[in-house]
Amino acid sequence: MFAFSEIVPSLRMLVVLTALTGVVYPLVVTGIAQVAFSSTANGSLIVVNGKTLGSSLIGQPFDDPKYFWSRPSATSPQPYNGASSGASNQGARNPGLADAVKDRIKALRDADPDNKARVPIDLVTASGSGLDPHISVAAAAYQAPRVARMRGLSIDRVMSLVGEHTEGRTLGLLGEPRVNVLELNLALDGIR
């Protein structure tokens, strides 16, 4: 049986550690984040003319041919749902995945029937999170002729914008160069 003298110090320690780790530590970390990394700490929101248009960290669906299209999302009940981040969990031999890929290829071909180039894989398969805001440079180059034609721009001008919005490898060596679709589409909308 425990002695009362053992319970009181344990309860004091519980209260002190709860205050330190449950209140003080989160407030200090949040304060540092707000001072040092305000934009990132607040979701990397993209605000134009006082209106929040999205986050540079979460993809958005685009299906208008005048825009670059994002990587498909497997989240439900709607695409790019941050509350249900996750992949489709369909394996390479799953008929459902094969059908989804065929449908996505058809949508890309229907939007740009003259484009006979091979469709980049990231335009027809979802990422592991289903929230990826980026596409590969190859996926952007594949879509550039359609976007240029739909907007009445030269392919060189569109590819120049792709280059301006291409992010390099993380720390110079991790991952592949990538293009943030929302930021690129907003830049396209900014062209007069």
Backbone torsions as a table, in degrees:
resi	resn	phi	psi	omega
1	MET	NA	141.2	-179.0
2	PHE	-80.2	145.4	175.7
3	ALA	-87.9	148.4	179.2
4	PHE	-57.9	-31.3	-179.1
5	SER	-67.4	-19.1	177.7
6	GLU	-88.1	-28.6	-176.8
7	ILE	-76.5	-40.8	-177.1
8	VAL	-60.3	-49.2	178.0
9	PRO	-63.0	-33.3	178.3
10	SER	-65.9	-42.1	178.2
11	LEU	-66.8	-38.1	176.5
12	ARG	-62.1	-45.6	-179.6
13	MET	-62.7	-39.3	177.5
14	LEU	-60.2	-45.9	-179.7
15	VAL	-65.3	-45.5	-179.2
16	VAL	-63.3	-48.0	-179.1
17	LEU	-67.4	-35.3	176.4
18	THR	-63.9	-43.1	178.5
19	ALA	-65.0	-43.5	-178.6
20	LEU	-68.1	-50.8	-174.9
21	THR	-86.2	-21.3	-177.8
22	GLY	-100.4	-17.4	-178.0
23	VAL	-126.5	-60.6	-173.9
24	VAL	-63.3	-52.4	-177.6
25	TYR	-59.3	-50.6	178.3
26	PRO	-59.9	-36.8	178.5
27	LEU	-67.1	-40.4	178.8
28	VAL	-65.4	-46.7	-179.5
29	VAL	-63.7	-42.4	178.3
30	THR	-63.8	-41.6	178.2
31	GLY	-62.7	-44.5	178.4
32	ILE	-62.7	-44.1	-179.8
33	ALA	-62.3	-40.7	-179.2
34	GLN	-66.6	-34.6	-179.3
35	VAL	-79.5	-46.5	-172.4
36	ALA	-86.8	-33.8	-174.1
37	PHE	-137.1	54.5	-172.4
38	SER	-54.8	-49.4	-177.8
39	SER	-62.0	-47.6	-179.2
40	THR	-65.5	-42.9	-178.7
41	ALA	-63.6	-24.6	-179.5
42	ASN	-100.3	17.6	172.9
43	GLY	97.9	7.9	-179.6
44	SER	51.7	47.3	-177.1
45	LEU	-71.7	144.0	175.7
46	ILE	-104.1	114.7	-177.0
47	VAL	-116.1	126.5	177.8
48	VAL	-126.1	124.1	-179.1
49	ASN	52.6	41.9	177.8
50	GLY	77.7	1.2	-178.8
51	LYS	-110.9	127.3	177.9
52	THR	-77.3	121.1	-176.8
53	LEU	-101.4	-14.3	179.8
54	GLY	155.8	-167.3	178.3
55	SER	-120.7	145.4	176.7
56	SER	-74.2	-2.8	-178.4
57	LEU	-102.8	-11.1	-176.3
58	ILE	-126.4	129.2	179.7
59	GLY	-66.9	164.4	176.2
60	GLN	-136.7	149.1	178.6
61	PRO	-78.3	134.5	172.6
62	PHE	-130.6	132.2	176.3
63	ASP	-134.4	-0.2	175.4
64	ASP	-74.9	129.2	-177.5
65	PRO	-59.9	-17.4	179.9
66	LYS	-81.6	-2.8	178.5
67	TYR	-113.8	156.1	168.5
68	PHE	-73.2	139.0	-179.1
69	TRP	-93.6	145.0	-179.8
70	SER	-80.5	170.4	172.0
71	ARG	-66.5	140.9	180.0
72	PRO	-59.4	153.6	178.9
73	SER	-117.3	139.3	179.1
74	ALA	-102.9	10.3	-178.5
75	THR	-76.2	160.4	178.8
76	SER	-135.8	160.6	2.0
77	PRO	-78.6	-10.0	175.6
78	GLN	-129.0	160.8	179.9
79	PRO	-65.6	151.1	177.1
80	TYR	58.6	38.5	178.9
81	ASN	-87.0	105.5	-177.9
82	GLY	-62.1	-22.1	180.0
83	ALA	-77.6	-14.1	179.7
84	SER	-132.2	46.5	180.0
85	SER	-57.1	134.3	177.5
86	GLY	162.0	162.3	-179.7
87	ALA	-88.5	174.8	179.6
88	SER	-77.5	-19.0	-176.9
89	ASN	60.8	25.3	176.6
90	GLN	-93.5	127.1	179.7
91	GLY	-76.0	170.2	-176.4
92	ALA	-60.9	-26.7	-179.3
93	ARG	-96.9	5.2	-178.7
94	ASN	-74.4	124.6	179.6
95	PRO	-60.7	-29.8	178.6
96	GLY	-64.9	-40.5	177.3
97	LEU	-66.6	-43.8	179.4
98	ALA	-59.6	-42.5	178.6
99	ASP	-65.3	-41.8	179.6
100	ALA	-63.0	-42.5	179.1
101	VAL	-63.6	-44.2	178.5
102	LYS	-60.1	-42.0	179.0
103	ASP	-64.1	-39.7	-179.7
104	ARG	-69.1	-39.4	176.7
105	ILE	-63.3	-42.1	179.3
106	LYS	-62.0	-42.2	179.5
107	ALA	-62.5	-41.2	178.4
108	LEU	-66.1	-42.9	179.8
109	ARG	-67.1	-38.4	178.6
110	ASP	-65.1	-35.9	-179.9
111	ALA	-73.7	-23.2	-177.8
112	ASP	-147.1	73.3	-174.1
113	PRO	-61.6	-24.4	-179.5
114	ASP	-78.4	-15.0	-177.6
115	ASN	-82.8	107.0	-178.8
116	LYS	-100.6	4.7	-179.5
117	ALA	-66.4	159.0	178.0
118	ARG	-67.9	134.0	-178.0
119	VAL	-77.2	124.7	177.8
120	PRO	-61.4	142.9	-173.7
121	ILE	-59.5	-33.6	-176.5
122	ASP	-74.0	-7.1	174.7
123	LEU	-88.8	-8.4	-177.1
124	VAL	-125.7	-2.9	177.7
125	THR	-127.7	143.8	179.5
126	ALA	-80.2	155.0	176.0
127	SER	-79.3	173.8	-179.8
128	GLY	-62.9	-32.6	-179.8
129	SER	-90.9	-24.2	-174.6
130	GLY	76.9	6.9	-175.8
131	LEU	-120.3	5.9	-171.4
132	ASP	-56.5	122.2	-179.8
133	PRO	-86.4	-3.7	-173.3
134	HIS	-111.1	155.8	167.1
135	ILE	-127.0	162.9	178.2
136	SER	-71.1	162.1	175.8
137	VAL	-61.8	-36.2	178.1
138	ALA	-63.4	-38.9	178.8
139	ALA	-67.2	-36.6	176.6
140	ALA	-68.2	-43.0	179.5
141	ALA	-63.7	-36.3	177.7
142	TYR	-60.8	-39.8	-175.7
143	GLN	-86.3	-16.8	-174.0
144	ALA	-56.0	-43.6	179.5
145	PRO	-60.0	-40.0	178.9
146	ARG	-65.1	-46.9	-178.7
147	VAL	-63.0	-43.5	179.4
148	ALA	-60.1	-46.5	-179.0
149	ARG	-63.7	-44.6	-177.2
150	MET	-68.0	-26.9	-178.7
151	ARG	-101.5	-2.9	-179.1
152	GLY	68.4	31.8	179.1
153	LEU	-108.7	161.1	175.3
154	SER	-77.3	150.4	177.8
155	ILE	-60.3	-34.6	178.8
156	ASP	-63.1	-40.8	179.1
157	ARG	-65.2	-42.0	-179.9
158	VAL	-66.8	-43.4	179.3
159	MET	-67.3	-30.0	174.9
160	SER	-64.1	-43.2	176.2
161	LEU	-63.5	-39.6	176.6
162	VAL	-58.9	-45.7	179.1
163	GLY	-61.5	-40.4	179.3
164	GLU	-65.3	-27.8	-177.4
165	HIS	-105.5	14.5	176.5
166	THR	-86.2	125.4	176.8
167	GLU	-95.4	138.5	179.8
168	GLY	-77.5	-176.3	177.5
169	ARG	-63.5	144.9	177.4
170	THR	-65.8	129.2	-177.1
171	LEU	57.2	20.8	177.6
172	GLY	79.1	-2.9	-178.2
173	LEU	-144.2	-13.8	-178.0
174	LEU	-97.1	135.7	177.5
175	GLY	75.0	-166.2	-178.5
176	GLU	-121.3	157.7	173.0
177	PRO	-57.2	144.9	-173.7
178	ARG	-148.2	162.6	-177.6
179	VAL	-123.7	128.0	176.2
180	ASN	-79.9	115.7	-172.7
181	VAL	-65.5	-44.7	-178.8
182	LEU	-62.6	-45.5	179.9
183	GLU	-63.6	-40.2	177.8
184	LEU	-64.1	-44.9	179.7
185	ASN	-64.8	-36.7	176.8
186	LEU	-66.4	-37.0	176.9
187	ALA	-64.7	-39.7	176.8
188	LEU	-62.4	-42.2	178.8
189	ASP	-65.2	-25.6	-179.2
190	GLY	-78.0	-11.0	179.1
191	ILE	-76.9	129.8	178.9
192	ARG	-105.0	NA	NA
